[in-house]
Amino acid sequence: MTAPTTTALRPVARTDAFWLRLTTAGIALGIIGLLMMGLSLLFGTFHDDDFRATDYVLTASALPQGFGLFLVTLGVHRLQHGRDGRFGTAGIWVYGLCLTELVVQCTASVVDGSELIWGPLYPVCAFGLMLGLALLAAGSWRVGLLPRWMLSVWPPLGLVGSFFGIGPIPLVFAAFLALLAVVLPRRVREWPG
């Protein structure tokens, strides 16, 4: 009888593998939501009175998009082992709070069947997403996990490509996330962190 063999990984490597899987799942969810949004914006017809199919698809895209994008930002933050400092932590909190409000508001609109406007919360929180990403990017600038060009593009693309989606930009943001899914695992393996 032989003893069972196990693979012993360093606790940090196990944690990184977990967060990398979670981040990759978040990227997939985010891409699904962005595709729903981008294709609705490109090919849909919207109605001012009651929701129709395109309105539902566009508004419902907030759920996979929001949950996925939060997993991506949280995963990047966790994979950096706190080296993004206070900026990274503050960015995650700002991003998470603003994202929660936007997802709740969009979900309530889907349930109600019409666009609900809760004062200036939607535009304020949409800009809050960019602020949160900008804080995370600023904290990540010297960490070296992600290329600096990605950190430069992520905040503005996150604004005009997600909850302030304009034309085909959500599809560009989806392509950015797909590229992140390719770059991130390689960078995690090579990163000395």
mmCIF file of the C-alpha atoms, coordinates in Angstrom:
data_MODEL
# 
_entry.id   MODEL 
# 
loop_
_atom_site.group_PDB 
_atom_site.id 
_atom_site.type_symbol 
_atom_site.label_atom_id 
_atom_site.label_alt_id 
_atom_site.label_comp_id 
_atom_site.label_asym_id 
_atom_site.label_entity_id 
_atom_site.label_seq_id 
_atom_site.pdbx_PDB_ins_code 
_atom_site.Cartn_x 
_atom_site.Cartn_y 
_atom_site.Cartn_z 
_atom_site.occupancy 
_atom_site.B_iso_or_equiv 
_atom_site.pdbx_formal_charge 
_atom_site.auth_seq_id 
_atom_site.auth_comp_id 
_atom_site.auth_asym_id 
_atom_site.auth_atom_id 
_atom_site.pdbx_PDB_model_num 
ATOM 1   C CA . MET A 1 1   ? 0.000   0.000  0.000   1.00 0.00 ? 1   MET A CA 1 
ATOM 2   C CA . THR A 1 2   ? 1.423   3.370  -0.962  1.00 0.00 ? 2   THR A CA 1 
ATOM 3   C CA . ALA A 1 3   ? 0.950   6.599  0.863   1.00 0.00 ? 3   ALA A CA 1 
ATOM 4   C CA . PRO A 1 4   ? -1.121  9.216  -0.964  1.00 0.00 ? 4   PRO A CA 1 
ATOM 5   C CA . THR A 1 5   ? 0.958   11.918 -2.542  1.00 0.00 ? 5   THR A CA 1 
ATOM 6   C CA . THR A 1 6   ? 0.121   15.549 -2.322  1.00 0.00 ? 6   THR A CA 1 
ATOM 7   C CA . THR A 1 7   ? 1.533   18.553 -3.993  1.00 0.00 ? 7   THR A CA 1 
ATOM 8   C CA . ALA A 1 8   ? 2.800   21.014 -1.452  1.00 0.00 ? 8   ALA A CA 1 
ATOM 9   C CA . LEU A 1 9   ? 2.566   24.572 -2.687  1.00 0.00 ? 9   LEU A CA 1 
ATOM 10  C CA . ARG A 1 10  ? 3.701   27.579 -0.770  1.00 0.00 ? 10  ARG A CA 1 
ATOM 11  C CA . PRO A 1 11  ? 0.715   29.268 0.889   1.00 0.00 ? 11  PRO A CA 1 
ATOM 12  C CA . VAL A 1 12  ? 1.339   32.392 -1.235  1.00 0.00 ? 12  VAL A CA 1 
ATOM 13  C CA . ALA A 1 13  ? 1.318   30.324 -4.436  1.00 0.00 ? 13  ALA A CA 1 
ATOM 14  C CA . ARG A 1 14  ? -1.965  28.647 -3.426  1.00 0.00 ? 14  ARG A CA 1 
ATOM 15  C CA . THR A 1 15  ? -3.476  32.030 -2.611  1.00 0.00 ? 15  THR A CA 1 
ATOM 16  C CA . ASP A 1 16  ? -2.243  33.496 -5.905  1.00 0.00 ? 16  ASP A CA 1 
ATOM 17  C CA . ALA A 1 17  ? -3.671  30.535 -7.825  1.00 0.00 ? 17  ALA A CA 1 
ATOM 18  C CA . PHE A 1 18  ? -7.036  31.033 -6.106  1.00 0.00 ? 18  PHE A CA 1 
ATOM 19  C CA . TRP A 1 19  ? -7.123  34.777 -6.854  1.00 0.00 ? 19  TRP A CA 1 
ATOM 20  C CA . LEU A 1 20  ? -5.982  34.222 -10.418 1.00 0.00 ? 20  LEU A CA 1 
ATOM 21  C CA . ARG A 1 21  ? -8.834  31.758 -10.995 1.00 0.00 ? 21  ARG A CA 1 
ATOM 22  C CA . LEU A 1 22  ? -11.311 34.159 -9.397  1.00 0.00 ? 22  LEU A CA 1 
ATOM 23  C CA . THR A 1 23  ? -9.993  37.068 -11.476 1.00 0.00 ? 23  THR A CA 1 
ATOM 24  C CA . THR A 1 24  ? -10.256 34.995 -14.652 1.00 0.00 ? 24  THR A CA 1 
ATOM 25  C CA . ALA A 1 25  ? -13.858 34.090 -13.777 1.00 0.00 ? 25  ALA A CA 1 
ATOM 26  C CA . GLY A 1 26  ? -14.521 37.795 -13.185 1.00 0.00 ? 26  GLY A CA 1 
ATOM 27  C CA . ILE A 1 27  ? -13.038 38.630 -16.575 1.00 0.00 ? 27  ILE A CA 1 
ATOM 28  C CA . ALA A 1 28  ? -15.358 36.091 -18.222 1.00 0.00 ? 28  ALA A CA 1 
ATOM 29  C CA . LEU A 1 29  ? -18.420 37.512 -16.432 1.00 0.00 ? 29  LEU A CA 1 
ATOM 30  C CA . GLY A 1 30  ? -17.369 41.066 -17.246 1.00 0.00 ? 30  GLY A CA 1 
ATOM 31  C CA . ILE A 1 31  ? -16.941 40.202 -20.918 1.00 0.00 ? 31  ILE A CA 1 
ATOM 32  C CA . ILE A 1 32  ? -20.414 38.623 -21.019 1.00 0.00 ? 32  ILE A CA 1 
ATOM 33  C CA . GLY A 1 33  ? -21.944 41.782 -19.539 1.00 0.00 ? 33  GLY A CA 1 
ATOM 34  C CA . LEU A 1 34  ? -19.952 44.055 -21.834 1.00 0.00 ? 34  LEU A CA 1 
ATOM 35  C CA . LEU A 1 35  ? -20.953 42.036 -24.899 1.00 0.00 ? 35  LEU A CA 1 
ATOM 36  C CA . MET A 1 36  ? -24.608 42.289 -23.858 1.00 0.00 ? 36  MET A CA 1 
ATOM 37  C CA . MET A 1 37  ? -24.217 46.032 -23.406 1.00 0.00 ? 37  MET A CA 1 
ATOM 38  C CA . GLY A 1 38  ? -22.133 46.703 -26.507 1.00 0.00 ? 38  GLY A CA 1 
ATOM 39  C CA . LEU A 1 39  ? -24.322 44.709 -28.871 1.00 0.00 ? 39  LEU A CA 1 
ATOM 40  C CA . SER A 1 40  ? -27.457 46.333 -27.418 1.00 0.00 ? 40  SER A CA 1 
ATOM 41  C CA . LEU A 1 41  ? -25.980 49.790 -27.920 1.00 0.00 ? 41  LEU A CA 1 
ATOM 42  C CA . LEU A 1 42  ? -24.942 49.008 -31.489 1.00 0.00 ? 42  LEU A CA 1 
ATOM 43  C CA . PHE A 1 43  ? -27.979 47.149 -32.764 1.00 0.00 ? 43  PHE A CA 1 
ATOM 44  C CA . GLY A 1 44  ? -30.833 47.873 -30.364 1.00 0.00 ? 44  GLY A CA 1 
ATOM 45  C CA . THR A 1 45  ? -33.735 50.275 -30.436 1.00 0.00 ? 45  THR A CA 1 
ATOM 46  C CA . PHE A 1 46  ? -34.527 51.917 -27.121 1.00 0.00 ? 46  PHE A CA 1 
ATOM 47  C CA . HIS A 1 47  ? -37.875 53.137 -25.843 1.00 0.00 ? 47  HIS A CA 1 
ATOM 48  C CA . ASP A 1 48  ? -38.595 56.027 -23.517 1.00 0.00 ? 48  ASP A CA 1 
ATOM 49  C CA . ASP A 1 49  ? -41.869 54.745 -22.078 1.00 0.00 ? 49  ASP A CA 1 
ATOM 50  C CA . ASP A 1 50  ? -41.759 51.048 -21.160 1.00 0.00 ? 50  ASP A CA 1 
ATOM 51  C CA . PHE A 1 51  ? -38.887 48.609 -21.435 1.00 0.00 ? 51  PHE A CA 1 
ATOM 52  C CA . ARG A 1 52  ? -38.666 46.394 -24.490 1.00 0.00 ? 52  ARG A CA 1 
ATOM 53  C CA . ALA A 1 53  ? -36.242 43.521 -25.100 1.00 0.00 ? 53  ALA A CA 1 
ATOM 54  C CA . THR A 1 54  ? -33.243 45.743 -25.890 1.00 0.00 ? 54  THR A CA 1 
ATOM 55  C CA . ASP A 1 55  ? -33.853 47.883 -22.806 1.00 0.00 ? 55  ASP A CA 1 
ATOM 56  C CA . TYR A 1 56  ? -33.976 44.791 -20.618 1.00 0.00 ? 56  TYR A CA 1 
ATOM 57  C CA . VAL A 1 57  ? -30.797 43.319 -22.113 1.00 0.00 ? 57  VAL A CA 1 
ATOM 58  C CA . LEU A 1 58  ? -28.891 46.602 -21.788 1.00 0.00 ? 58  LEU A CA 1 
ATOM 59  C CA . THR A 1 59  ? -29.973 47.170 -18.188 1.00 0.00 ? 59  THR A CA 1 
ATOM 60  C CA . ALA A 1 60  ? -29.628 43.533 -17.136 1.00 0.00 ? 60  ALA A CA 1 
ATOM 61  C CA . SER A 1 61  ? -26.039 43.540 -18.408 1.00 0.00 ? 61  SER A CA 1 
ATOM 62  C CA . ALA A 1 62  ? -25.170 45.432 -15.219 1.00 0.00 ? 62  ALA A CA 1 
ATOM 63  C CA . LEU A 1 63  ? -25.335 42.261 -13.125 1.00 0.00 ? 63  LEU A CA 1 
ATOM 64  C CA . PRO A 1 64  ? -22.689 40.096 -14.845 1.00 0.00 ? 64  PRO A CA 1 
ATOM 65  C CA . GLN A 1 65  ? -20.703 43.193 -15.758 1.00 0.00 ? 65  GLN A CA 1 
ATOM 66  C CA . GLY A 1 66  ? -20.709 44.607 -12.242 1.00 0.00 ? 66  GLY A CA 1 
ATOM 67  C CA . PHE A 1 67  ? -19.991 41.365 -10.432 1.00 0.00 ? 67  PHE A CA 1 
ATOM 68  C CA . GLY A 1 68  ? -17.311 40.394 -12.933 1.00 0.00 ? 68  GLY A CA 1 
ATOM 69  C CA . LEU A 1 69  ? -15.548 43.760 -12.955 1.00 0.00 ? 69  LEU A CA 1 
ATOM 70  C CA . PHE A 1 70  ? -15.481 43.847 -9.158  1.00 0.00 ? 70  PHE A CA 1 
ATOM 71  C CA . LEU A 1 71  ? -13.854 40.404 -9.090  1.00 0.00 ? 71  LEU A CA 1 
ATOM 72  C CA . VAL A 1 72  ? -11.273 41.638 -11.599 1.00 0.00 ? 72  VAL A CA 1 
ATOM 73  C CA . THR A 1 73  ? -10.320 44.721 -9.595  1.00 0.00 ? 73  THR A CA 1 
ATOM 74  C CA . LEU A 1 74  ? -10.332 42.860 -6.278  1.00 0.00 ? 74  LEU A CA 1 
ATOM 75  C CA . GLY A 1 75  ? -8.292  40.041 -7.823  1.00 0.00 ? 75  GLY A CA 1 
ATOM 76  C CA . VAL A 1 76  ? -5.658  42.419 -9.184  1.00 0.00 ? 76  VAL A CA 1 
ATOM 77  C CA . HIS A 1 77  ? -5.488  44.114 -5.782  1.00 0.00 ? 77  HIS A CA 1 
ATOM 78  C CA . ARG A 1 78  ? -5.087  40.776 -3.958  1.00 0.00 ? 78  ARG A CA 1 
ATOM 79  C CA . LEU A 1 79  ? -2.516  39.453 -6.435  1.00 0.00 ? 79  LEU A CA 1 
ATOM 80  C CA . GLN A 1 80  ? -0.331  42.461 -5.627  1.00 0.00 ? 80  GLN A CA 1 
ATOM 81  C CA . HIS A 1 81  ? -0.166  41.382 -1.952  1.00 0.00 ? 81  HIS A CA 1 
ATOM 82  C CA . GLY A 1 82  ? -0.993  44.845 -0.642  1.00 0.00 ? 82  GLY A CA 1 
ATOM 83  C CA . ARG A 1 83  ? 1.916   46.497 -2.420  1.00 0.00 ? 83  ARG A CA 1 
ATOM 84  C CA . ASP A 1 84  ? -0.505  48.931 -4.078  1.00 0.00 ? 84  ASP A CA 1 
ATOM 85  C CA . GLY A 1 85  ? -0.820  50.511 -0.631  1.00 0.00 ? 85  GLY A CA 1 
ATOM 86  C CA . ARG A 1 86  ? -3.507  52.895 0.541   1.00 0.00 ? 86  ARG A CA 1 
ATOM 87  C CA . PHE A 1 87  ? -4.316  53.974 -3.005  1.00 0.00 ? 87  PHE A CA 1 
ATOM 88  C CA . GLY A 1 88  ? -5.096  50.407 -4.010  1.00 0.00 ? 88  GLY A CA 1 
ATOM 89  C CA . THR A 1 89  ? -7.199  49.752 -0.924  1.00 0.00 ? 89  THR A CA 1 
ATOM 90  C CA . ALA A 1 90  ? -9.075  53.055 -1.284  1.00 0.00 ? 90  ALA A CA 1 
ATOM 91  C CA . GLY A 1 91  ? -9.610  52.328 -4.975  1.00 0.00 ? 91  GLY A CA 1 
ATOM 92  C CA . ILE A 1 92  ? -11.197 48.964 -4.219  1.00 0.00 ? 92  ILE A CA 1 
ATOM 93  C CA . TRP A 1 93  ? -13.540 50.514 -1.640  1.00 0.00 ? 93  TRP A CA 1 
ATOM 94  C CA . VAL A 1 94  ? -14.596 53.397 -3.900  1.00 0.00 ? 94  VAL A CA 1 
ATOM 95  C CA . TYR A 1 95  ? -15.024 51.044 -6.859  1.00 0.00 ? 95  TYR A CA 1 
ATOM 96  C CA . GLY A 1 96  ? -16.979 48.500 -4.825  1.00 0.00 ? 96  GLY A CA 1 
ATOM 97  C CA . LEU A 1 97  ? -19.361 51.035 -3.278  1.00 0.00 ? 97  LEU A CA 1 
ATOM 98  C CA . CYS A 1 98  ? -20.081 52.794 -6.569  1.00 0.00 ? 98  CYS A CA 1 
ATOM 99  C CA . LEU A 1 99  ? -20.475 49.499 -8.396  1.00 0.00 ? 99  LEU A CA 1 
ATOM 100 C CA . THR A 1 100 ? -22.903 48.206 -5.785  1.00 0.00 ? 100 THR A CA 1 
ATOM 101 C CA . GLU A 1 101 ? -25.131 51.267 -6.207  1.00 0.00 ? 101 GLU A CA 1 
ATOM 102 C CA . LEU A 1 102 ? -25.098 50.996 -9.998  1.00 0.00 ? 102 LEU A CA 1 
ATOM 103 C CA . VAL A 1 103 ? -25.924 47.278 -10.000 1.00 0.00 ? 103 VAL A CA 1 
ATOM 104 C CA . VAL A 1 104 ? -28.741 47.769 -7.471  1.00 0.00 ? 104 VAL A CA 1 
ATOM 105 C CA . GLN A 1 105 ? -30.182 50.670 -9.466  1.00 0.00 ? 105 GLN A CA 1 
ATOM 106 C CA . CYS A 1 106 ? -30.034 48.753 -12.760 1.00 0.00 ? 106 CYS A CA 1 
ATOM 107 C CA . THR A 1 107 ? -31.516 45.626 -11.167 1.00 0.00 ? 107 THR A CA 1 
ATOM 108 C CA . ALA A 1 108 ? -34.355 47.704 -9.699  1.00 0.00 ? 108 ALA A CA 1 
ATOM 109 C CA . SER A 1 109 ? -34.955 49.178 -13.170 1.00 0.00 ? 109 SER A CA 1 
ATOM 110 C CA . VAL A 1 110 ? -35.194 45.685 -14.684 1.00 0.00 ? 110 VAL A CA 1 
ATOM 111 C CA . VAL A 1 111 ? -37.646 44.578 -11.983 1.00 0.00 ? 111 VAL A CA 1 
ATOM 112 C CA . ASP A 1 112 ? -39.718 47.759 -12.441 1.00 0.00 ? 112 ASP A CA 1 
ATOM 113 C CA . GLY A 1 113 ? -39.606 47.563 -16.237 1.00 0.00 ? 113 GLY A CA 1 
ATOM 114 C CA . SER A 1 114 ? -38.599 51.192 -16.643 1.00 0.00 ? 114 SER A CA 1 
ATOM 115 C CA . GLU A 1 115 ? -35.521 53.327 -16.099 1.00 0.00 ? 115 GLU A CA 1 
ATOM 116 C CA . LEU A 1 116 ? -35.350 54.397 -12.475 1.00 0.00 ? 116 LEU A CA 1 
ATOM 117 C CA . ILE A 1 117 ? -33.461 57.600 -11.799 1.00 0.00 ? 117 ILE A CA 1 
ATOM 118 C CA . TRP A 1 118 ? -32.301 58.093 -8.234  1.00 0.00 ? 118 TRP A CA 1 
ATOM 119 C CA . GLY A 1 119 ? -31.190 61.687 -8.416  1.00 0.00 ? 119 GLY A CA 1 
ATOM 120 C CA . PRO A 1 120 ? -27.594 62.177 -9.512  1.00 0.00 ? 120 PRO A CA 1 
ATOM 121 C CA . LEU A 1 121 ? -26.431 58.790 -8.151  1.00 0.00 ? 121 LEU A CA 1 
ATOM 122 C CA . TYR A 1 122 ? -25.927 57.119 -11.530 1.00 0.00 ? 122 TYR A CA 1 
ATOM 123 C CA . PRO A 1 123 ? -23.527 59.678 -13.051 1.00 0.00 ? 123 PRO A CA 1 
ATOM 124 C CA . VAL A 1 124 ? -21.773 60.272 -9.711  1.00 0.00 ? 124 VAL A CA 1 
ATOM 125 C CA . CYS A 1 125 ? -21.204 56.547 -9.201  1.00 0.00 ? 125 CYS A CA 1 
ATOM 126 C CA . ALA A 1 126 ? -20.175 56.001 -12.822 1.00 0.00 ? 126 ALA A CA 1 
ATOM 127 C CA . PHE A 1 127 ? -17.451 58.628 -12.364 1.00 0.00 ? 127 PHE A CA 1 
ATOM 128 C CA . GLY A 1 128 ? -16.704 57.021 -8.995  1.00 0.00 ? 128 GLY A CA 1 
ATOM 129 C CA . LEU A 1 129 ? -15.831 53.834 -10.882 1.00 0.00 ? 129 LEU A CA 1 
ATOM 130 C CA . MET A 1 130 ? -13.179 55.710 -12.830 1.00 0.00 ? 130 MET A CA 1 
ATOM 131 C CA . LEU A 1 131 ? -11.888 57.308 -9.625  1.00 0.00 ? 131 LEU A CA 1 
ATOM 132 C CA . GLY A 1 132 ? -11.650 53.892 -7.960  1.00 0.00 ? 132 GLY A CA 1 
ATOM 133 C CA . LEU A 1 133 ? -9.803  52.434 -10.938 1.00 0.00 ? 133 LEU A CA 1 
ATOM 134 C CA . ALA A 1 134 ? -7.519  55.479 -11.061 1.00 0.00 ? 134 ALA A CA 1 
ATOM 135 C CA . LEU A 1 135 ? -6.641  55.003 -7.384  1.00 0.00 ? 135 LEU A CA 1 
ATOM 136 C CA . LEU A 1 136 ? -5.973  51.299 -7.936  1.00 0.00 ? 136 LEU A CA 1 
ATOM 137 C CA . ALA A 1 137 ? -3.854  52.109 -11.006 1.00 0.00 ? 137 ALA A CA 1 
ATOM 138 C CA . ALA A 1 138 ? -1.904  54.792 -9.104  1.00 0.00 ? 138 ALA A CA 1 
ATOM 139 C CA . GLY A 1 139 ? -1.164  52.352 -6.307  1.00 0.00 ? 139 GLY A CA 1 
ATOM 140 C CA . SER A 1 140 ? -0.228  49.657 -8.815  1.00 0.00 ? 140 SER A CA 1 
ATOM 141 C CA . TRP A 1 141 ? 2.062   51.887 -10.898 1.00 0.00 ? 141 TRP A CA 1 
ATOM 142 C CA . ARG A 1 142 ? 5.286   50.878 -9.144  1.00 0.00 ? 142 ARG A CA 1 
ATOM 143 C CA . VAL A 1 143 ? 4.234   47.346 -8.216  1.00 0.00 ? 143 VAL A CA 1 
ATOM 144 C CA . GLY A 1 144 ? 4.975   45.975 -11.676 1.00 0.00 ? 144 GLY A CA 1 
ATOM 145 C CA . LEU A 1 145 ? 2.334   43.260 -11.873 1.00 0.00 ? 145 LEU A CA 1 
ATOM 146 C CA . LEU A 1 146 ? 0.514   44.881 -14.792 1.00 0.00 ? 146 LEU A CA 1 
ATOM 147 C CA . PRO A 1 147 ? 2.117   46.795 -17.652 1.00 0.00 ? 147 PRO A CA 1 
ATOM 148 C CA . ARG A 1 148 ? 1.911   50.539 -17.149 1.00 0.00 ? 148 ARG A CA 1 
ATOM 149 C CA . TRP A 1 149 ? 0.110   51.083 -20.453 1.00 0.00 ? 149 TRP A CA 1 
ATOM 150 C CA . MET A 1 150 ? -2.708  48.841 -19.161 1.00 0.00 ? 150 MET A CA 1 
ATOM 151 C CA . LEU A 1 151 ? -2.881  50.820 -15.927 1.00 0.00 ? 151 LEU A CA 1 
ATOM 152 C CA . SER A 1 152 ? -3.106  54.049 -17.966 1.00 0.00 ? 152 SER A CA 1 
ATOM 153 C CA . VAL A 1 153 ? -5.892  52.811 -20.228 1.00 0.00 ? 153 VAL A CA 1 
ATOM 154 C CA . TRP A 1 154 ? -7.987  50.958 -17.645 1.00 0.00 ? 154 TRP A CA 1 
ATOM 155 C CA . PRO A 1 155 ? -9.636  53.906 -15.751 1.00 0.00 ? 155 PRO A CA 1 
ATOM 156 C CA . PRO A 1 156 ? -10.938 55.926 -18.739 1.00 0.00 ? 156 PRO A CA 1 
ATOM 157 C CA . LEU A 1 157 ? -11.875 52.758 -20.607 1.00 0.00 ? 157 LEU A CA 1 
ATOM 158 C CA . GLY A 1 158 ? -13.673 51.557 -17.499 1.00 0.00 ? 158 GLY A CA 1 
ATOM 159 C CA . LEU A 1 159 ? -15.772 54.732 -17.520 1.00 0.00 ? 159 LEU A CA 1 
ATOM 160 C CA . VAL A 1 160 ? -16.773 55.002 -21.179 1.00 0.00 ? 160 VAL A CA 1 
ATOM 161 C CA . GLY A 1 161 ? -16.752 51.257 -21.725 1.00 0.00 ? 161 GLY A CA 1 
ATOM 162 C CA . SER A 1 162 ? -18.987 50.133 -18.897 1.00 0.00 ? 162 SER A CA 1 
ATOM 163 C CA . PHE A 1 163 ? -21.755 52.006 -17.095 1.00 0.00 ? 163 PHE A CA 1 
ATOM 164 C CA . PHE A 1 164 ? -21.349 55.119 -19.274 1.00 0.00 ? 164 PHE A CA 1 
ATOM 165 C CA . GLY A 1 165 ? -21.142 52.899 -22.335 1.00 0.00 ? 165 GLY A CA 1 
ATOM 166 C CA . ILE A 1 166 ? -20.855 54.820 -25.575 1.00 0.00 ? 166 ILE A CA 1 
ATOM 167 C CA . GLY A 1 167 ? -21.354 53.104 -28.949 1.00 0.00 ? 167 GLY A CA 1 
ATOM 168 C CA . PRO A 1 168 ? -18.863 50.294 -29.528 1.00 0.00 ? 168 PRO A CA 1 
ATOM 169 C CA . ILE A 1 169 ? -16.601 51.208 -26.567 1.00 0.00 ? 169 ILE A CA 1 
ATOM 170 C CA . PRO A 1 170 ? -17.979 48.370 -24.351 1.00 0.00 ? 170 PRO A CA 1 
ATOM 171 C CA . LEU A 1 171 ? -16.725 45.960 -27.021 1.00 0.00 ? 171 LEU A CA 1 
ATOM 172 C CA . VAL A 1 172 ? -13.287 47.618 -26.859 1.00 0.00 ? 172 VAL A CA 1 
ATOM 173 C CA . PHE A 1 173 ? -13.368 47.246 -23.069 1.00 0.00 ? 173 PHE A CA 1 
ATOM 174 C CA . ALA A 1 174 ? -14.285 43.554 -23.511 1.00 0.00 ? 174 ALA A CA 1 
ATOM 175 C CA . ALA A 1 175 ? -11.239 43.160 -25.784 1.00 0.00 ? 175 ALA A CA 1 
ATOM 176 C CA . PHE A 1 176 ? -9.107  44.872 -23.110 1.00 0.00 ? 176 PHE A CA 1 
ATOM 177 C CA . LEU A 1 177 ? -10.355 42.362 -20.521 1.00 0.00 ? 177 LEU A CA 1 
ATOM 178 C CA . ALA A 1 178 ? -9.631  39.468 -22.887 1.00 0.00 ? 178 ALA A CA 1 
ATOM 179 C CA . LEU A 1 179 ? -6.079  40.784 -23.253 1.00 0.00 ? 179 LEU A CA 1 
ATOM 180 C CA . LEU A 1 180 ? -5.848  41.091 -19.465 1.00 0.00 ? 180 LEU A CA 1 
ATOM 181 C CA . ALA A 1 181 ? -6.860  37.411 -19.212 1.00 0.00 ? 181 ALA A CA 1 
ATOM 182 C CA . VAL A 1 182 ? -3.861  36.552 -21.399 1.00 0.00 ? 182 VAL A CA 1 
ATOM 183 C CA . VAL A 1 183 ? -1.349  38.937 -19.797 1.00 0.00 ? 183 VAL A CA 1 
ATOM 184 C CA . LEU A 1 184 ? -2.190  38.466 -16.111 1.00 0.00 ? 184 LEU A CA 1 
ATOM 185 C CA . PRO A 1 185 ? -1.365  34.744 -15.668 1.00 0.00 ? 185 PRO A CA 1 
ATOM 186 C CA . ARG A 1 186 ? 1.999   35.188 -17.371 1.00 0.00 ? 186 ARG A CA 1 
ATOM 187 C CA . ARG A 1 187 ? 2.786   38.273 -15.285 1.00 0.00 ? 187 ARG A CA 1 
ATOM 188 C CA . VAL A 1 188 ? 1.809   36.498 -12.049 1.00 0.00 ? 188 VAL A CA 1 
ATOM 189 C CA . ARG A 1 189 ? 4.197   33.625 -12.889 1.00 0.00 ? 189 ARG A CA 1 
ATOM 190 C CA . GLU A 1 190 ? 7.073   35.968 -13.771 1.00 0.00 ? 190 GLU A CA 1 
ATOM 191 C CA . TRP A 1 191 ? 6.443   38.611 -11.104 1.00 0.00 ? 191 TRP A CA 1 
ATOM 192 C CA . PRO A 1 192 ? 9.002   38.487 -8.293  1.00 0.00 ? 192 PRO A CA 1 
ATOM 193 C CA . GLY A 1 193 ? 6.355   39.670 -5.790  1.00 0.00 ? 193 GLY A CA 1 
# 
